[in-house]
Amino acid sequence: MSAAAAHPRTLHLPADSTAAPPLLPRAEAPRQVRVDGHDLTIFVESAPLVENMLADILAAKSRVWLEVYIFANDASGRKIADALKRKAAEGLDVRLLYDAVGCAATPRAFFNDMAQAGVRIHEFHSLLEGLRRFRLFSLANIRNHRKLLVIDDVAAYFGGMNLIDNGEALKNSPPHLHPHLPISAGWRDVHLRLAGPQQPELADSFDHSWRKAHGEKIPRRSLKYRRAMLRTIEDDTLPKTRNSKLETRNSNEESIHFFDSGPGVKYSRAARIFTRTLKRARRSIIISMAYFIPVGSSLRALFRARRRKVRVRIIVPGQSDVPIVQRATSYLYDRLVHRGMRIYERRHRMLHSKVVIVDDTWTIVGSANLDPRSLYINLEFLAVIRSPSLARIMTDICRFEISQSQRITSAHCHRVPWYHRFINSLAWSLRWWL
């Protein structure tokens, strides 16, 4: 990796400030950690992510497979597009699977140009496909929200970042100073680069998604296999014994599990993955989530965690790019705060991360939000990683987000006007459609 992958300076700031402090400088450099024989690089800004992706694509020797929700025709997107075209011209197996709704604002010519250069392209659940298959509503409702990049048999990227320029140069400037920029300017997110023995599993995940998008018959992973994967997480998160010494030894064990999430029997629902991990928490849960509308078993798992005296901290955007989702989230504030959960609204920049940390050991990271669409409807990709070292890095990232946040208290909830409560309740009633 380049020198840019060095560890940034760690900030130690009050974790429970009720008001956001002035914006503080924070290094953009990715952080690295080794987990179970894998080299992981953690990105929280899109600029260094695009830089590293570009370097890996240009160094590819056999294949470049990209699956993305939003691929914008901007400075960052064009850099990646040009690299894809260059590798296709060199004869590599270059594929692009993008979502029709996520890329609705991207000109068709942008993708046609890549196709003419030899990139194999598929638009997921397009309007034409819906009309041709007489399934317009059902296909339009199921979106491919995954973000994967596979480079040869060397490396793979996954997480929550799309290919869009989010104004990184303005990351330390409040949005009101740049009213011409969208709320997306300077998003905070989490994305990982993996190099190691399980990299072929991400390639297999892309191949499965690619073939299914083309209507090919995919060998179904058996129910026994999927249940075994979930049981592995469930068994590993359970305390092995009440003996503290043995428990400490087991807490150092490491593992990485990948999951393709989506509707139907061929997938592991994200709801099961989140719930089975959350319900094993014994000490702490940290959630940093772009769109936080937990429902069903996920919400019950959080409530039960509090009954077990688990410390729960939840970080959400202070100003979301989807206001109605923020309204639905706000509807839950009173219930969550009443049960002793601590809620923080991230100020100054849009929080777009999708991270859950349990007991300083387990991390869930990927493309899935804790909302009905990600939990039950969309195609998503998640990694459940057991590693105290990774959990420490993720916790440090979340602590920084908290330091830039306003804590939501009972007093705050009581000051909300009745008409805002009414609007929030209407948004909550639409939660399955957001």
C-alpha positions, 0 to 999 in steps of 0.5 A: 500500500502507499504511504497514505495508508499510515495511521492517522493521529488519534483524537481523544475527545469527550464521548458524551458532549451534548453540544457539537464542539467546533470542527476539528481537523482529522487526517483522511488517511486510511487505517490498516489492520490484520485480521485472521490472515487478511490485510484490511484497510479502512476508509472514511473519506471517498477521496483516498478510497477512489485513489486506492481503487484507481491504483488497484484497477490500473495494476489489474492483470486479469479481471476488474468486477465492479458492482455499485449503486451510484456511479456518478458522471463527476470527477471521481466517477470519470477517473474510475470509468477511464480506468475501466475502459483502459483495462478493457482495451487491454483485454481484461475481463471488465464488468460493471453492474449498476443500479438503474434507480441509483444511477438515474441521474447519470447520463446514459452516454456515460455508460455507453462510452464504457460499453463501446470501450469493451466494458461488459455492462448490465443495468440492474432492474431497469424500466425496460426490464420491468416492462418486458417481464411485466413486473414493473412494480416488483422489480422497481421496488427491489434495488441493488444497493451493494458496493463491491470491487474485485481486482484479480485474485488479489484484493476486493473492496466493500462497504457503504461508499458509492462512486460519487465526488462528495466535495472532500476539499470542503470537509472542514467547512459547514454546509451553510458556507457553501449553499450551492453544494448538495447536502452530500458534500463531504459525506462520512462513510466506511469502506474496506479493502481486503487482501487475503485468503477469503478474497475469492468469496467476494468474487463469488458474491459478485459472480452470483449477483452478475449471473442472477441479474442476467436471469441465469439459474444460480445453484442455490446455497442450501438452507443447511449452509445458510443456517450453519453460517448464522450459527457460526456467528451465533455460537462465536458471539456467545460467552464460552464460559463464565470464567473471565480468564477463559472468556478473555482468551476466546475474545482474541479469536478472529474470523470474517464472515460474508453474507449476500442479503436480499429477498427470497430463499436464496439469501440470508436476510440482513435482519437475521444477521443484525438481530443475531449479533445484537442479541448476543451483546453483553456489554456495549453496542455502537451503531453508526447508521445513515438511515436508522429505522429498525423494525421487527426483530432488530428493534426488539433486539435493541430493547432487550439489550437495554434490559440486559444493561448493555450500553447502547450508543446510536449515531445518525445524521443531523441533516439527512439527504433523505428528510423523510427518513430522518423524520421516521428516525426522530419518531423513535427518539423518545422510545429509545432515550426513555430506555436509556439509549444514547442518541447522537446527531452528527453535525456539519457533514452527512453521516452515511456509514453502516457500522455496528460494533458489539462488545468491542469485538464484533463489527458488522460493516457493509452496504446495509442500513438498519431500515426496512429496505435494507433489512428485507428488500434490497440486495446488500452485502455484509461482513461480520468480522470478529476482531478486537483490533478492528473493533478498536479502530471502528470505535475510534471512528465512531467516537470522532463522529460522536465528538462532532455530534449533538446528543439527543436528551429527554429534554430535547424530545419534550421540546419537539412541537406537536405538529413535528411529532405528527409529521414524524409519526406519518413518516414512521407509518411509511417506514416500509416504503422509504 
